[in-house]
């Protein structure tokens, strides 16, 4: 009887060991993915809020407004404010790119007439994580304005029409957020978690 009791105890130990190798990674993975989903939702909300604020006239070239985004709206996402510039930095785990576009009329007698052009761009956070594919102007002023957007061919952003239709003379505002969740992951199982979102107004 004592032998059977010992064997029964061994079966329990074997079950616990096998279950530990299966269930512990499964539970850790579920927790990690759940946290990533919550942060992805936060990135979506951040881009929507920042884009909407820009469309309503909030000036994100001002440090106080950048701090509002980095410290309050992006709380927990490791978005670093710029310390007084509009081109971003190389620190933090996230970047927010805010852009304004205008469709210039062909009758403007300018090089970019009949094109959609980038007129404003402000980058908050780590500019090495993401570069917007919509316009690459030669010069951006200290307040985020694109210098000579009517004559700078690099300011052309006709590919914005793949995202939104802008009528002649019309404006569109875009917020793009790209974040890496470097503190999340299960070694050997889940790596390189992050989120990207684009909101247009």
Helices and strands as residue ranges (DSSP letters): H 2-55, H 63-68, I 69-73, E 87-89, E 94-103, G 106-108, E 116-126, G 153-155, G 158-162, E 171-180, E 194-200
